[in-house]
Amino acid sequence: MPTLPYEDELRAERFRLIETVEGLSDDDFDAGTTLCTEWAPRDVLGHVIGLDYFLKSYLPYGIRINAANQAQADRARAVSRERLMEWARHWAANPSTTSRLGATVLLGDLGVHHQDIVRGLGLKRDVPDTVATAIFREGLQLSLWLNRRVLRYRLVPTDGHRPVGLPTRQEVRGTREALGLWLTGRNSVKPELEFAG
């Protein structure tokens, strides 16, 4: 099967996430702070791996997405770090067909969750350009049903994307990554944003 749009970028970001979590101490891996306040890095990793098993992970839960997400995290908690990392390396190299088809959307979700770990632990990383744009796009989509910020503000990325929103709305400026995280409800990034008026 030929490579699909964003498939290579999805694989690359998966391997970058693995590099991040492999560098964590056992304490940080199992109990470290993330921007997903209920989850440690191992839980976040379990969730993003679970997205590859869409039919098995989500269909049994119907519209209870949060319950499906938690089940993925719980499954990851039930295995050793060594086994989870083996699973993660296979996941990174071999995306499922559904993930390959949905790579355009899943890259943003993965980028957001990678930043949940990085920012939650006070770490830094250079966010690749395609991932920063995907995080911004993910924020735009999620905000429509999470908090409607995308409808209330004019969003002006300061690092290379056209503004989004009506010129009559209050303007908020920031990087694509910070704007995207804020749109998804990660309010800890708000001090990095500049609000007009």
C-alpha positions in Angstrom: 0.0 0.0 0.0 1.4 3.4 -0.9 2.3 5.9 1.8 -0.8 8.0 2.8 -0.8 11.8 3.6 1.0 12.5 6.9 1.8 8.8 7.5 5.5 9.4 7.6 5.1 12.4 9.9 2.9 10.3 12.2 5.6 7.6 12.4 8.3 10.1 13.1 6.3 11.8 15.9 5.6 8.4 17.4 9.4 7.7 17.6 10.0 11.1 19.0 7.4 10.4 21.8 9.2 7.1 22.5 12.5 8.9 22.8 10.9 11.3 25.3 9.4 8.7 27.5 12.5 6.4 27.3 14.5 9.3 28.9 12.2 9.5 31.9 13.1 8.1 35.3 10.8 5.2 36.5 9.1 7.6 39.0 8.4 10.2 36.3 7.2 7.5 33.8 4.8 6.0 36.3 3.7 9.0 38.3 5.0 12.2 36.7 2.8 15.2 36.1 1.3 15.7 32.6 -1.2 18.3 31.3 -3.7 15.5 31.3 -4.2 16.0 35.0 -5.4 12.5 35.8 -2.7 10.7 33.8 1.0 10.0 34.2 3.2 9.6 31.1 2.7 5.8 31.0 -1.1 6.5 30.9 -0.8 9.0 28.1 1.4 6.5 26.1 -1.2 3.8 26.7 -3.9 6.0 25.4 -2.1 7.0 22.1 -1.2 3.4 21.5 -4.8 2.4 22.0 -5.9 4.6 19.2 -4.4 2.1 16.8 -7.0 -0.4 17.9 -10.0 1.8 17.2 -12.6 -1.0 16.6 -11.6 -2.8 19.8 -10.8 0.2 21.9 -13.8 2.5 21.1 -16.7 0.7 19.5 -17.6 -1.3 22.7 -17.9 2.1 24.6 -20.2 3.8 22.1 -20.3 7.5 22.8 -18.5 7.2 26.1 -15.1 8.3 24.7 -13.7 9.2 28.1 -14.4 5.7 29.4 -12.7 4.2 26.3 -9.7 6.5 26.8 -9.4 5.5 30.5 -9.6 1.8 29.5 -6.6 2.3 27.3 -4.6 4.0 30.1 -5.7 1.2 32.5 -4.5 -1.5 30.1 -1.1 0.2 29.9 -0.9 0.3 33.7 -1.4 -3.5 33.8 1.9 -4.2 32.1 5.6 -3.6 33.0 7.4 -0.6 31.6 9.6 -2.9 29.5 6.6 -4.6 27.9 4.8 -1.3 27.3 7.9 0.1 25.6 8.2 -3.0 23.4 4.6 -2.5 22.4 5.2 1.2 21.8 8.1 0.5 19.4 6.0 -1.9 17.4 3.2 0.7 17.4 5.5 3.4 16.1 6.9 1.4 13.3 3.6 -0.3 12.3 0.6 2.0 12.4 -2.7 0.2 11.9 -4.7 0.7 8.8 -7.2 3.0 10.6 -4.3 5.1 11.9 -2.7 5.3 8.5 -6.0 6.5 7.0 -6.5 8.9 9.8 -3.0 10.2 10.1 -4.0 13.8 9.2 -6.1 13.9 12.3 -4.1 11.6 14.6 -0.8 13.6 14.1 -2.4 16.5 15.9 -3.7 14.3 18.7 -0.3 12.7 19.1 1.4 16.0 19.1 -0.9 17.4 21.8 -0.3 14.4 24.0 3.5 14.5 23.5 3.4 18.1 24.6 1.2 17.0 27.6 4.2 14.9 28.8 6.9 17.4 27.9 5.3 20.5 29.4 3.9 18.6 32.4 7.4 17.6 33.4 8.9 21.0 32.6 10.9 19.6 29.7 11.6 21.3 26.4 11.7 20.1 22.8 11.7 21.6 19.3 8.3 20.9 17.9 8.6 20.1 14.2 6.8 22.5 11.8 4.3 19.9 10.6 3.5 18.8 14.2 3.0 22.4 15.3 0.5 22.9 12.5 -1.2 19.6 13.4 -1.5 20.7 17.0 -3.1 24.0 16.0 -5.5 22.1 13.7 -6.4 19.7 16.5 -7.1 22.6 18.8 -9.4 24.2 16.2 -11.4 21.0 15.8 -11.6 20.1 19.5 -12.5 23.6 20.6 -15.7 23.5 18.5 -17.3 21.0 21.0 -15.1 21.5 24.1 -15.1 25.2 24.8 -16.0 27.2 21.7 -12.9 29.4 22.0 -12.4 29.0 18.2 -15.7 30.8 17.7 -15.0 33.6 20.3 -11.5 34.7 19.3 -9.4 35.6 16.2 -6.4 33.3 16.5 -3.2 34.7 15.1 -0.2 32.3 15.1 3.1 34.1 15.4 5.1 31.4 13.8 3.8 30.9 10.3 0.1 30.2 9.8 -2.7 32.4 8.5 -5.1 33.9 11.2 -8.3 32.0 11.9 -11.5 33.8 13.0 -13.4 37.0 12.2 -11.5 40.2 12.4 -14.2 41.6 14.8 -13.4 39.0 17.5 -10.9 39.6 20.3 -7.4 38.7 19.0 -5.1 36.2 20.7 -1.6 35.7 19.5 0.9 32.9 20.1 2.7 30.0 18.5 0.7 27.3 16.8 1.6 24.8 19.5 0.6 27.1 22.4 -2.6 28.2 20.6 -3.5 24.6 19.8 -3.0 23.5 23.4 -5.0 26.4 24.8 -7.9 25.6 22.3 -8.0 22.0 23.7 -8.4 23.4 27.2 -4.8 23.2 28.4 -5.1 26.5 30.3 -1.5 26.3 31.7 -0.2 27.7 28.4 -2.4 30.9 28.7 0.5 33.1 30.0 2.4 32.5 26.7 -0.5 34.0 24.7 -1.1 37.6 24.0 -4.7 38.8 24.2 -5.6 42.1 22.5 -7.8 44.6 24.4 
